[in-house]
Amino acid sequence: MRLSQLAHKRKSLPEHAEVDSLTKDLASQRDLLVAAQTQASDAAREQTKAEQDVDQVRQRAARDQQRLDSGAGVSARDLANLQSEVVSLAKRQSDLEDVVLEVMERLEAATERVTGITGRVSALETELTDATARRDAATGEIDDEAAKIAKDREVIVGSMPADLMALYEKIRVKQGGVGAARLYQRRCEGCRLELDMAEVNEIKAAARNQVVRHENCGRILVRAADSGI
């Protein structure tokens, strides 16, 4: 019976649910982190490209302005074209600089998001490590107790008659893992029901080494000083 209780206790440890929940939360945050890092990386590349475009336009505008300022070998028609191009390039540069600013804002937001999620991931990893350690410690204690009980049980089983053990195993399987129960204050601790007087009198009349069973659940009753018999 104690082994069944320990098995149930092991399975029902709150640390199991805690570890599962933290594992799911951590996986979700890691997915969000990858997405945020991708956004930040894309924005960084986009900013680099936009800044290169601005630099190219600025250099071309500088060359055109230099030709205008020198006036050497420039016809009146070319001069007009250069002036028009300088104006056009100035507008193009302004538009590209606006793009750079917009991308920089997105990159800053993405970077802040990466920082925030990284912090949450780190915190969850710490919590998960702690919960896992507590779960392992709790299951280890239960396993140690179960191993001791199993070892003691082997000794007891070895000293029991084969027919009695066969009966016990049959009842145990039928009753969900508990084949024998303590009789305490005239109550079967297997099904938690109190014995009626007829059963009590029958057990009183039985020899101390005689196997007695509870009429209600069929379990073998283990008599002791506090059985109330």
PLY file of the C-alpha trace (Angstrom):
ply
format ascii 1.0
element vertex 229
property float x
property float y
property float z
element edge 228
property int vertex1
property int vertex2
end_header
0.00 0.00 0.00
2.81 2.37 0.90
4.48 1.75 -2.47
1.25 2.71 -4.23
1.02 5.84 -2.11
4.60 6.75 -2.96
4.00 6.17 -6.66
0.96 8.45 -6.54
2.88 11.04 -4.54
5.74 10.96 -7.04
3.40 11.41 -9.97
1.46 14.20 -8.23
4.42 16.32 -7.14
3.61 20.01 -7.81
7.14 20.43 -9.15
6.18 18.35 -12.22
3.51 20.86 -13.23
5.83 23.74 -12.41
8.63 22.33 -14.57
6.20 21.66 -17.44
4.76 25.17 -17.26
8.18 26.82 -17.11
9.43 24.67 -19.99
6.51 25.78 -22.17
6.95 29.44 -21.19
10.67 29.25 -21.89
10.13 27.67 -25.31
7.60 30.40 -26.17
9.94 33.19 -25.07
12.83 31.67 -27.00
10.67 31.64 -30.14
9.81 35.30 -29.55
13.49 36.06 -29.03
14.44 34.47 -32.34
11.74 36.50 -34.09
12.90 39.73 -32.39
16.53 39.04 -33.22
15.57 38.43 -36.86
13.68 41.72 -36.97
16.64 43.55 -35.45
19.05 41.92 -37.89
16.84 42.77 -40.87
16.50 46.36 -39.67
20.26 46.67 -39.21
20.88 45.49 -42.78
18.18 47.81 -44.05
19.77 50.74 -42.21
23.18 49.94 -43.68
21.68 49.83 -47.18
19.78 53.10 -46.68
22.89 54.87 -45.34
24.90 53.64 -48.34
22.21 55.02 -50.67
22.37 58.39 -48.90
26.16 58.42 -49.17
26.06 57.66 -52.89
23.56 60.47 -53.54
25.61 62.88 -51.36
28.82 62.07 -53.27
27.15 62.55 -56.64
25.62 65.84 -55.51
29.05 66.98 -54.27
30.61 66.20 -57.65
27.88 68.07 -59.49
28.20 71.05 -57.18
31.96 71.08 -57.68
31.48 71.22 -61.46
28.97 74.01 -61.05
31.29 75.98 -58.81
34.26 75.62 -61.16
32.27 76.29 -64.34
35.21 75.02 -66.36
34.24 73.39 -69.64
30.55 73.46 -68.78
28.16 74.71 -71.46
25.10 76.73 -70.65
22.94 73.69 -71.38
25.06 71.42 -69.18
24.99 74.04 -66.47
21.20 74.06 -66.48
21.12 70.26 -66.37
23.59 70.19 -63.49
21.57 72.71 -61.52
18.41 70.65 -62.09
20.21 67.48 -61.04
21.59 69.09 -57.89
18.06 70.08 -56.88
16.78 66.58 -57.68
19.61 64.95 -55.74
18.93 67.17 -52.73
15.31 66.01 -52.74
16.44 62.39 -53.15
18.92 62.72 -50.29
16.27 64.20 -48.01
13.88 61.34 -48.80
16.60 58.74 -48.18
17.57 60.37 -44.89
13.94 60.11 -43.81
14.11 56.40 -44.64
17.26 56.06 -42.55
15.56 57.70 -39.57
12.50 55.46 -39.92
14.68 52.35 -40.09
16.74 53.51 -37.10
13.56 53.85 -35.05
12.49 50.33 -35.99
15.96 49.00 -35.20
15.92 50.71 -31.79
12.49 49.23 -31.00
13.59 45.78 -32.14
16.80 46.01 -30.11
14.84 47.00 -26.99
12.50 44.06 -27.60
15.48 41.70 -27.89
16.88 43.04 -24.61
13.55 42.63 -22.82
12.91 39.11 -24.06
16.52 38.10 -23.33
15.94 39.15 -19.73
12.75 37.09 -19.52
14.48 34.07 -21.05
17.31 34.36 -18.53
14.87 34.62 -15.63
12.86 31.63 -16.85
16.02 29.58 -17.27
16.94 30.32 -13.66
13.43 29.42 -12.45
13.44 26.22 -14.49
16.82 25.18 -13.13
15.58 25.74 -9.59
12.27 23.92 -10.17
14.04 21.00 -11.84
16.46 20.70 -8.93
13.59 20.73 -6.43
11.66 18.16 -8.47
14.69 15.89 -8.74
15.34 16.18 -5.02
11.73 15.35 -4.17
11.57 12.38 -6.54
14.93 11.21 -5.26
13.65 11.11 -1.68
10.54 9.21 -2.76
12.58 6.77 -4.85
14.93 6.13 -1.94
12.03 5.37 0.38
10.36 3.19 -2.25
13.59 1.26 -2.80
13.93 0.62 0.95
10.33 -0.52 1.22
10.72 -2.76 -1.83
13.83 -4.32 -0.31
12.08 -4.88 3.01
9.09 -6.29 1.14
11.31 -8.82 -0.60
12.47 -10.10 2.77
8.90 -10.32 4.06
7.62 -11.98 0.88
10.39 -14.54 1.07
9.20 -15.58 4.53
5.52 -15.86 3.56
3.75 -19.04 2.39
3.41 -19.20 -1.37
-0.37 -19.71 -1.25
-0.79 -16.61 0.93
1.29 -14.49 -1.46
-0.70 -15.81 -4.39
-3.93 -14.78 -2.65
-2.47 -11.37 -1.80
-1.39 -10.71 -5.39
-4.80 -11.72 -6.71
-6.55 -9.32 -4.33
-3.99 -6.59 -4.96
-4.59 -6.65 -8.71
-8.36 -6.65 -8.24
-8.29 -3.82 -5.70
-6.04 -1.47 -7.60
-2.74 -2.16 -5.88
-3.78 -2.77 -2.25
-4.22 -6.42 -1.33
-3.97 -6.10 2.45
-5.03 -3.35 4.83
-4.57 -2.59 8.49
-7.53 -3.18 10.77
-7.63 -0.10 12.93
-10.30 0.53 15.56
-12.54 -2.02 13.83
-12.22 -0.15 10.53
-10.64 -1.51 7.34
-8.10 1.06 6.18
-8.38 -0.28 2.65
-12.00 0.66 1.98
-12.38 2.84 5.11
-15.52 1.01 6.24
-16.16 -0.14 9.79
-16.72 -3.84 10.36
-20.09 -4.95 11.69
-20.33 -6.89 14.93
-20.72 -10.23 13.18
-17.39 -9.74 11.39
-15.75 -8.51 14.57
-16.88 -11.63 16.44
-15.67 -13.90 13.63
-12.23 -12.25 13.68
-12.11 -12.49 17.48
-12.75 -16.20 17.22
-10.12 -16.71 14.51
-6.64 -17.93 15.39
-3.91 -15.30 15.38
-2.20 -16.95 12.42
-5.41 -17.39 10.45
-5.91 -15.21 7.37
-8.97 -13.00 7.79
-10.53 -10.86 5.09
-12.93 -7.96 5.04
-16.29 -9.06 3.72
-16.90 -5.71 1.97
-13.69 -5.25 -0.08
-12.15 -8.73 0.18
-8.78 -7.41 1.36
-6.67 -9.32 3.84
-6.96 -7.65 7.23
-3.78 -7.10 9.20
-4.54 -7.28 12.91
-2.55 -5.27 15.47
-2.83 -4.06 19.05
-4.93 -1.08 17.96
-7.35 -3.10 15.81
-10.03 -2.87 18.46
-10.63 -6.63 18.42
0 1
1 2
2 3
3 4
4 5
5 6
6 7
7 8
8 9
9 10
10 11
11 12
12 13
13 14
14 15
15 16
16 17
17 18
18 19
19 20
20 21
21 22
22 23
23 24
24 25
25 26
26 27
27 28
28 29
29 30
30 31
31 32
32 33
33 34
34 35
35 36
36 37
37 38
38 39
39 40
40 41
41 42
42 43
43 44
44 45
45 46
46 47
47 48
48 49
49 50
50 51
51 52
52 53
53 54
54 55
55 56
56 57
57 58
58 59
59 60
60 61
61 62
62 63
63 64
64 65
65 66
66 67
67 68
68 69
69 70
70 71
71 72
72 73
73 74
74 75
75 76
76 77
77 78
78 79
79 80
80 81
81 82
82 83
83 84
84 85
85 86
86 87
87 88
88 89
89 90
90 91
91 92
92 93
93 94
94 95
95 96
96 97
97 98
98 99
99 100
100 101
101 102
102 103
103 104
104 105
105 106
106 107
107 108
108 109
109 110
110 111
111 112
112 113
113 114
114 115
115 116
116 117
117 118
118 119
119 120
120 121
121 122
122 123
123 124
124 125
125 126
126 127
127 128
128 129
129 130
130 131
131 132
132 133
133 134
134 135
135 136
136 137
137 138
138 139
139 140
140 141
141 142
142 143
143 144
144 145
145 146
146 147
147 148
148 149
149 150
150 151
151 152
152 153
153 154
154 155
155 156
156 157
157 158
158 159
159 160
160 161
161 162
162 163
163 164
164 165
165 166
166 167
167 168
168 169
169 170
170 171
171 172
172 173
173 174
174 175
175 176
176 177
177 178
178 179
179 180
180 181
181 182
182 183
183 184
184 185
185 186
186 187
187 188
188 189
189 190
190 191
191 192
192 193
193 194
194 195
195 196
196 197
197 198
198 199
199 200
200 201
201 202
202 203
203 204
204 205
205 206
206 207
207 208
208 209
209 210
210 211
211 212
212 213
213 214
214 215
215 216
216 217
217 218
218 219
219 220
220 221
221 222
222 223
223 224
224 225
225 226
226 227
227 228
